[in-house]
Amino acid sequence: MQSFSALYREYRGLVRSVLFKISGPADLDDLVQETFVHIWKGYSKFKQSSKLKTWIYRITVNVAVDSYRKNKKRGLEVVLDPERQESHSGANQIVCKDLVQKGLTCLKPSHRAVLVLHCMEDIPLKEVAEILKTSIGTIKSRLFYAKKIMLEFLQKNGVKL
Amino acid sequence: MTIDKKTDEQLMRFLKENQPETPEPKPDEERQVLAAIEKRSARKGLFQFPHLWKWAVPGLATAAVLLALFFLQNPVKDSGTKTANNAELEEFLHQTVGAVYEGNGIYSGVGEEWLTLAEQVAY
């Protein structure tokens, strides 16, 4: 358990950040917990054929996408944190951050995952393909559509690039 | 709509600089996560042979179906019915063989066919 505690400390930031960007603020603490339970369950079976970080990213993305789909089925939309919106509505960068988060909710979960991993987490496309267990061609296609929708959303909301 | 290289680079930079800020975790998050894991590992005791659970249910279901099929094809005969059937068969054979014997004057192959038929009817 001690070694797992060390693993938790090393990856908690990464897990939390990816979960938040893909599935939003709702149930974030529960999702972090669920992700680490999955990691713990699979840790004994983890094969060194893939990097530990890649494997953790994969579990995190799966938990985030599943949660998004469940919420969608239950009719719950991914919403922004209302507290944050009210308290920082004046600051320009906060507005941009909120816009990006809103833009992310316009994307399909699979497209969102690619955009978050590649554009925000700086993971190369090849590794993104490995994380999502799909071909690099599919990743490029998803990234193209994700960027296109995000760009249209930002431009519609007055962002000039 | 296509995205030119310059716009693509600007979009990438914009997304990178304005990515949503992740809210801080609760101070006791680590304790909660580790407690959840310990709870699961305690519960694991009951399910420490997952492969057995995985095979036990379909295995038992298959055995039940096979058993049902076996009894459908080989119904348990009630001994009372069997006695009655034997008595009926004796009576039937007596009458049949008698009829054949009386009719033909001899106990011939025709009688054997009747016997076989009588057995089939009885069982």
Chai-1 contact restraints between the chains, C-beta under 6 A:
chainA,res_idxA,chainB,res_idxB,connection_type,confidence,min_distance_angstrom,max_distance_angstrom,comment,restraint_id
A,R16,B,T22,contact,1.0,0.0,6.0,A-B,restraint_1
A,S17,B,T22,contact,1.0,0.0,6.0,A-B,restraint_2
A,F20,B,T22,contact,1.0,0.0,6.0,A-B,restraint_3
A,K21,B,P20,contact,1.0,0.0,6.0,A-B,restraint_4
A,Q33,B,V33,contact,1.0,0.0,6.0,A-B,restraint_5
A,Q33,B,A36,contact,1.0,0.0,6.0,A-B,restraint_6
A,F36,B,V33,contact,1.0,0.0,6.0,A-B,restraint_7
A,V37,B,A36,contact,1.0,0.0,6.0,A-B,restraint_8
A,V37,B,I37,contact,1.0,0.0,6.0,A-B,restraint_9
A,V37,B,R40,contact,1.0,0.0,6.0,A-B,restraint_10
A,W40,B,I37,contact,1.0,0.0,6.0,A-B,restraint_11
A,C96,B,N18,contact,1.0,0.0,6.0,A-B,restraint_12
A,K97,B,N18,contact,1.0,0.0,6.0,A-B,restraint_13
A,K97,B,P20,contact,1.0,0.0,6.0,A-B,restraint_14
A,V100,B,N18,contact,1.0,0.0,6.0,A-B,restraint_15
A,Q101,B,P20,contact,1.0,0.0,6.0,A-B,restraint_16
A,C119,B,M12,contact,1.0,0.0,6.0,A-B,restraint_17
A,C119,B,L15,contact,1.0,0.0,6.0,A-B,restraint_18
A,M120,B,Q19,contact,1.0,0.0,6.0,A-B,restraint_19
A,K147,B,I3,contact,1.0,0.0,6.0,A-B,restraint_20
A,K148,B,M1,contact,1.0,0.0,6.0,A-B,restraint_21
A,L151,B,L11,contact,1.0,0.0,6.0,A-B,restraint_22
A,L161,B,T7,contact,1.0,0.0,6.0,A-B,restraint_23
A,L161,B,Q10,contact,1.0,0.0,6.0,A-B,restraint_24
A,L161,B,L11,contact,1.0,0.0,6.0,A-B,restraint_25
